[in-house]
């Protein structure tokens, strides 16, 4: 009789985080020692604007939405993170309070790194600091692209650009076309491109 498989441990999960691609086993073990795993329920906030930046987070399972609320009360979504991403690091590096919110869109599994431990780890491992800087640069480039969309493109063009980005990062080629692995509701897409859910639904139906 086959034994039931054990769930993957924390070290296994860490090896699937983009930030740690290519680091040595000893560096990985050091990171494993300073992280703790937490289960997060769907719609549970991880932090809100103005909160102290006490931790850096690694997403193991599920999705996390990074967003902000405009003075009008309208939510603006900056990114929807998939497993393998690091988040919450920018304000930690800047020694600033949270400027955005992070909310689990699904039941999620995360690793939490206390701020002091994260700072010490980066100081001891400059190669990881370089990788983190590159990841932050790519994220800022994505946000800049979204801002340009809002300024220069109409809704159909913004939606087409979003779907094109998703097909490149999360698409699987099939006979009928490209299937997106990431699952976004029309409301989530609307928050990403700055329009209403009804507009996205109407545009998708054309």
C-alpha positions as CSV (number, residue, x, y, z in Angstrom):
1,X,0.0,0.0,0.0
2,X,1.4,3.4,-1.0
3,X,2.1,5.8,1.8
4,X,0.2,9.2,1.6
5,X,2.5,11.9,0.3
6,X,3.6,14.5,2.8
7,X,2.8,18.2,2.0
8,X,5.7,20.2,0.7
9,X,7.7,21.8,3.5
10,X,8.8,25.4,3.8
11,X,12.2,24.9,2.1
12,X,10.5,23.3,-0.9
13,X,8.2,26.4,-1.2
14,X,11.1,28.8,-0.9
15,X,12.8,27.2,-3.9
16,X,9.9,28.2,-6.0
17,X,10.1,31.9,-5.2
18,X,11.5,34.0,-8.1
19,X,13.8,36.0,-5.8
20,X,15.7,33.0,-4.8
21,X,16.4,31.5,-8.2
22,X,20.0,30.3,-8.4
23,X,21.0,31.0,-4.8
24,X,23.1,28.5,-2.9
25,X,21.7,25.8,-0.6
26,X,23.3,27.5,2.4
27,X,21.7,30.8,1.5
28,X,18.3,29.0,1.1
29,X,18.6,27.4,4.5
30,X,19.4,30.8,6.1
31,X,16.2,32.2,4.5
32,X,14.3,29.2,5.7
33,X,15.3,29.9,9.3
34,X,14.0,33.5,9.3
35,X,10.6,32.8,7.7
36,X,7.4,31.5,9.1
37,X,4.5,30.1,7.1
38,X,1.0,31.4,7.5
39,X,-2.4,30.4,6.1
40,X,-4.5,33.3,4.9
41,X,-8.3,33.2,4.3
42,X,-9.9,34.6,1.1
43,X,-10.5,38.4,1.4
44,X,-8.3,38.7,4.5
45,X,-6.2,41.9,4.4
46,X,-2.5,41.4,5.0
47,X,-1.9,45.1,5.5
48,X,-3.6,48.5,4.9
49,X,-2.4,52.0,3.9
50,X,-0.7,53.6,6.8
51,X,0.2,50.4,8.6
52,X,3.8,50.0,9.8
53,X,6.0,48.1,7.4
54,X,6.9,45.3,9.7
55,X,7.3,42.3,7.3
56,X,8.1,41.2,3.8
57,X,5.9,38.5,2.3
58,X,6.5,35.6,-0.1
59,X,3.4,34.2,-1.8
60,X,3.3,30.4,-1.9
61,X,-0.3,29.6,-2.9
62,X,-3.3,31.6,-4.0
63,X,-3.4,35.2,-5.3
64,X,-2.9,38.5,-3.6
65,X,-4.2,41.9,-4.8
66,X,-2.1,45.1,-4.3
67,X,-4.4,48.1,-4.4
68,X,-5.2,51.6,-3.2
69,X,-8.4,53.6,-2.8
70,X,-8.8,57.0,-4.5
71,X,-10.3,59.9,-2.6
72,X,-13.5,59.3,-4.6
73,X,-13.7,55.8,-3.0
74,X,-12.9,54.0,-6.2
75,X,-10.4,51.2,-5.8
76,X,-7.3,51.1,-8.1
77,X,-5.6,47.8,-8.4
78,X,-1.8,48.0,-9.1
79,X,-1.2,44.2,-9.4
80,X,-2.6,40.8,-8.8
81,X,0.2,38.6,-7.6
82,X,0.6,34.9,-8.4
83,X,2.6,32.2,-6.4
84,X,6.3,32.8,-6.5
85,X,6.2,36.5,-5.9
86,X,7.6,38.7,-3.2
87,X,5.7,41.7,-1.9
88,X,5.7,44.3,0.8
89,X,9.4,44.8,0.4
90,X,9.4,48.4,-1.1
91,X,8.2,50.2,2.0
92,X,10.5,48.1,4.2
93,X,13.5,49.2,2.1
94,X,12.3,52.8,2.2
95,X,11.6,52.7,6.0
96,X,8.1,54.0,5.2
97,X,4.5,53.0,6.3
98,X,2.4,51.1,3.8
99,X,1.2,53.1,0.9
100,X,-1.1,50.3,-0.5
101,X,-3.2,47.5,0.7
102,X,-2.6,43.7,0.2
103,X,-5.6,41.4,0.3
104,X,-5.8,37.6,-0.4
105,X,-8.1,36.9,-3.3
106,X,-8.1,33.2,-2.5
107,X,-7.3,31.1,0.5
108,X,-3.5,31.6,0.4
109,X,-0.3,30.3,1.9
110,X,2.5,32.9,2.6
111,X,5.9,33.1,4.2
112,X,6.5,36.1,6.4
113,X,9.9,37.6,7.0
114,X,10.4,40.1,9.8
115,X,11.8,43.4,8.7
116,X,15.0,43.3,10.8
117,X,15.8,39.7,9.6
118,X,15.2,40.7,6.0
119,X,17.5,43.7,6.2
120,X,20.2,41.6,7.8
121,X,19.8,38.9,5.1
122,X,20.2,41.4,2.3
123,X,23.3,42.9,3.9
124,X,24.9,39.5,4.1
125,X,23.9,38.4,0.6
126,X,24.3,41.3,-1.9
127,X,23.5,38.9,-4.8
128,X,20.0,38.6,-3.5
129,X,19.8,42.4,-3.2
130,X,20.7,42.7,-6.9
131,X,18.0,40.2,-7.8
132,X,15.5,42.1,-5.6
133,X,16.4,45.4,-7.3
134,X,15.7,43.9,-10.7
135,X,12.4,42.5,-9.6
136,X,11.3,45.9,-8.2
137,X,12.4,47.5,-11.5
138,X,10.2,45.1,-13.5
139,X,7.3,45.8,-11.2
140,X,7.6,49.6,-11.5
141,X,7.9,49.2,-15.3
142,X,4.6,47.3,-15.2
143,X,2.9,50.1,-13.2
144,X,4.3,52.7,-15.6
145,X,2.8,50.8,-18.5
146,X,-0.6,50.8,-16.7
147,X,-0.4,54.5,-16.2
148,X,0.4,55.1,-19.8
149,X,-2.6,52.9,-20.7
150,X,-4.9,55.1,-18.6
151,X,-3.6,58.3,-20.2
152,X,-3.2,57.3,-23.8
153,X,-5.6,54.4,-24.6
154,X,-9.3,53.8,-24.5
155,X,-10.9,51.0,-22.7
156,X,-10.9,48.4,-25.5
157,X,-7.2,49.1,-26.1
158,X,-6.4,48.9,-22.4
159,X,-8.3,45.6,-22.1
160,X,-6.5,44.2,-25.1
161,X,-3.1,45.2,-23.7
162,X,-3.9,43.6,-20.3
163,X,-4.9,40.3,-22.0
164,X,-1.8,40.4,-24.1
165,X,0.4,40.9,-21.0
166,X,-1.4,38.0,-19.2
167,X,-1.0,35.7,-22.3
168,X,2.7,36.3,-22.2
169,X,3.2,35.8,-18.5
170,X,0.4,33.2,-17.7
171,X,-0.7,31.8,-21.1
172,X,-0.7,28.2,-22.3
173,X,-0.7,27.6,-26.0
174,X,-3.6,25.4,-27.2
175,X,-5.1,24.5,-30.6
176,X,-7.9,27.0,-30.1
177,X,-5.5,29.8,-29.0
178,X,-4.0,30.8,-25.7
179,X,-5.6,29.7,-22.4
180,X,-4.8,31.9,-19.4
181,X,-3.8,30.1,-16.2
182,X,-4.6,33.2,-14.1
183,X,-8.3,33.6,-13.3
184,X,-9.5,37.1,-13.2
185,X,-13.1,38.2,-12.8
186,X,-14.5,41.1,-14.9
187,X,-14.4,43.3,-11.8
188,X,-10.7,42.5,-11.1
189,X,-9.9,43.3,-14.8
190,X,-11.9,46.5,-14.5
191,X,-9.9,47.6,-11.4
192,X,-6.6,46.9,-13.2
193,X,-7.5,49.0,-16.3
194,X,-9.5,51.8,-14.6
195,X,-13.1,51.2,-15.7
196,X,-16.3,49.7,-14.6
197,X,-17.2,46.0,-14.5
198,X,-20.1,46.6,-16.9
199,X,-17.7,48.2,-19.4
200,X,-15.4,45.2,-19.3
201,X,-18.3,42.8,-19.7
202,X,-19.6,44.8,-22.7
203,X,-16.2,45.0,-24.3
204,X,-15.5,41.3,-23.8
205,X,-18.9,40.5,-25.4
206,X,-18.1,42.4,-28.6
